[in-house]
Amino acid sequence: MITLRRIGLLLKYDKAALALIPEALWRLFLVRIQLLFPFAKTAPQLGVKSLETPAVSKDMDVPRIQQITKAIRVISRYTPWKSTCMVRAVAGLKMLEKRGIESTLYMGVARDKQGQMIAHAWLRSGAYYVSGDDAMQGFVVVEKFAKVLQAE
């Protein structure tokens, strides 16, 4: 539940990022439902398999990338469902795609302290990480998907 204190924390963010909060919440919800289905049905929507987009951003895209990053990071903490790294990454990918901004979704694996295999997903758009960069160190990339968009 979002309390008044939490709303106050949200209001510290810039207005453009705040305006994206409802869309981010909706995207996180839709992706959470989507990921209940077999991955083979979801994968084609993620982009071109085994390809990466360039690690440079168009200057005009940078503010929007940063605003989407903030919106996803803020609201994912308050969802009543678990917004996992994969949910956050795909939601960010969809928000960027809507705005004609390319991105690459990475999926990696590593072993935890007990030796168990763990997985992680993160999203990069140009030179910026939209989600998952806080925990991507130590993960070996096993697949990536490039959301390449047509030039306007």
C-alpha positions as a printed NumPy array, in Angstrom:
array([[  0.   ,   0.   ,   0.   ],
       [  1.293,   3.444,  -0.857],
       [  1.313,   5.705,   2.201],
       [  1.435,   9.511,   2.311],
       [  5.117,   9.313,   3.208],
       [  5.8  ,   7.203,   0.138],
       [  3.854,   9.582,  -2.071],
       [  5.992,  12.398,  -0.68 ],
       [  9.1  ,  10.479,  -1.716],
       [  7.675,  10.034,  -5.204],
       [  7.049,  13.768,  -5.491],
       [ 10.782,  14.437,  -5.151],
       [ 11.241,  13.138,  -8.701],
       [ 10.976,  15.392, -11.695],
       [  7.528,  16.046, -13.14 ],
       [  8.217,  14.264, -16.443],
       [  9.232,  11.071, -14.606],
       [  6.194,  11.385, -12.332],
       [  3.93 ,  11.637, -15.365],
       [  5.242,   8.229, -16.47 ],
       [  4.391,   6.5  , -13.157],
       [  0.87 ,   5.376, -14.208],
       [  2.174,   3.962, -17.486],
       [  5.064,   2.227, -15.7  ],
       [  2.642,   0.663, -13.221],
       [  0.389,  -0.529, -16.054],
       [  3.346,  -1.935, -18.032],
       [  4.696,  -3.749, -14.964],
       [  1.27 ,  -5.293, -14.45 ],
       [  0.883,  -6.361, -18.091],
       [  4.381,  -7.831, -18.232],
       [  3.86 ,  -9.696, -14.952],
       [  0.801, -11.367, -16.51 ],
       [  2.619, -11.945, -19.828],
       [  5.489, -13.743, -18.084],
       [  3.093, -16.291, -16.61 ],
       [  2.939, -17.812, -20.097],
       [  5.743, -19.921, -21.633],
       [  8.802, -17.858, -22.516],
       [  8.667, -19.13 , -26.111],
       [  5.499, -17.065, -26.586],
       [  7.04 , -13.927, -25.053],
       [ 10.516, -14.072, -26.647],
       [  9.514, -12.954, -30.175],
       [  8.129,  -9.702, -28.724],
       [ 11.458,  -8.844, -27.095],
       [ 13.359,  -8.104, -30.271],
       [ 15.99 ,  -9.735, -32.448],
       [ 17.568, -12.671, -30.636],
       [ 21.362, -12.624, -30.087],
       [ 21.721,  -9.036, -31.324],
       [ 22.629,  -5.813, -29.472],
       [ 21.723,  -2.221, -30.172],
       [ 24.553,   0.379, -30.261],
       [ 25.86 ,   1.605, -26.904],
       [ 25.378,   5.241, -27.894],
       [ 22.267,   7.3  , -27.307],
       [ 20.777,  10.02 , -29.463],
       [ 20.966,  13.256, -27.47 ],
       [ 17.249,  13.814, -27.902],
       [ 16.466,  10.372, -26.374],
       [ 18.538,  10.75 , -23.197],
       [ 15.998,  12.69 , -21.082],
       [ 13.223,  10.218, -21.97 ],
       [ 15.46 ,   7.209, -21.188],
       [ 16.311,   8.715, -17.799],
       [ 12.65 ,   9.483, -17.017],
       [ 11.546,   5.946, -17.905],
       [ 14.375,   4.571, -15.773],
       [ 13.21 ,   6.624, -12.776],
       [  9.552,   5.702, -13.25 ],
       [ 10.275,   1.958, -13.484],
       [ 12.666,   2.008, -10.517],
       [ 10.332,   3.991,  -8.279],
       [  7.01 ,   2.305,  -8.919],
       [  8.383,  -1.263,  -9.066],
       [  9.085,  -0.977,  -5.318],
       [  5.393,  -0.394,  -4.595],
       [  3.635,  -2.955,  -6.769],
       [  1.459,  -5.459,  -4.868],
       [  2.998,  -8.205,  -7.038],
       [  6.665,  -9.102,  -7.303],
       [  8.232,  -6.93 ,  -9.995],
       [ 11.245,  -9.109, -10.721],
       [ 14.227,  -8.036, -12.779],
       [ 12.661,  -9.596, -15.876],
       [  9.36 ,  -7.788, -15.307],
       [ 11.156,  -4.444, -14.899],
       [ 13.36 ,  -5.024, -17.956],
       [ 10.495,  -5.965, -20.284],
       [  8.286,  -3.129, -18.991],
       [ 11.115,  -0.66 , -19.693],
       [ 11.644,  -2.174, -23.14 ],
       [  7.942,  -1.693, -23.958],
       [  7.94 ,   1.919, -22.712],
       [ 11.023,   2.732, -24.797],
       [  9.588,   0.958, -27.841],
       [  6.433,   3.076, -27.608],
       [  8.631,   6.171, -27.915],
       [ 10.744,   4.842, -30.783],
       [ 13.842,   4.288, -28.644],
       [ 15.952,   1.174, -29.189],
       [ 17.116,  -1.069, -26.355],
       [ 18.784,  -4.379, -25.571],
       [ 17.484,  -6.851, -23.008],
       [ 20.145,  -9.093, -21.479],
       [ 19.608, -12.349, -19.617],
       [ 22.422, -13.793, -17.554],
       [ 23.213, -16.566, -15.115],
       [ 25.552, -16.914, -12.157],
       [ 25.949, -19.028,  -9.051],
       [ 24.956, -17.76 ,  -5.629],
       [ 26.982, -18.293,  -2.436],
       [ 25.428, -21.749,  -2.014],
       [ 26.42 , -22.719,  -5.559],
       [ 22.87 , -22.601,  -6.887],
       [ 22.252, -21.286, -10.392],
       [ 20.532, -17.887, -10.397],
       [ 19.292, -15.75 , -13.273],
       [ 19.086, -12.014, -13.832],
       [ 17.772,  -9.698, -16.551],
       [ 18.731,  -6.112, -17.298],
       [ 17.925,  -3.516, -19.941],
       [ 20.228,  -1.076, -21.71 ],
       [ 19.235,   1.729, -24.039],
       [ 22.162,   3.406, -25.705],
       [ 24.745,   4.143, -23.018],
       [ 22.188,   3.979, -20.173],
       [ 20.969,   1.08 , -18.063],
       [ 17.235,   1.289, -17.54 ],
       [ 16.949,  -1.624, -15.106],
       [ 18.952,  -4.369, -13.478],
       [ 22.363,  -2.689, -13.524],
       [ 22.438,  -2.754,  -9.719],
       [ 22.909,  -6.547,  -9.755],
       [ 24.327,  -7.441, -13.177],
       [ 27.948,  -7.806, -12.057],
       [ 29.096, -11.421, -12.034],
       [ 26.397, -12.627, -14.42 ],
       [ 27.357, -14.281, -17.683],
       [ 25.123, -13.211, -20.561],
       [ 23.371, -16.263, -22.01 ],
       [ 20.984, -14.415, -24.324],
       [ 20.191, -10.923, -25.493],
       [ 17.41 ,  -9.369, -27.509],
       [ 17.766,  -6.142, -29.488],
       [ 14.649,  -4.046, -29.921],
       [ 15.666,  -2.419, -33.189],
       [ 13.203,   0.153, -34.465],
       [ 12.758,   1.435, -37.984],
       [ 14.068,   4.915, -38.748],
       [ 11.305,   7.484, -39.061]])
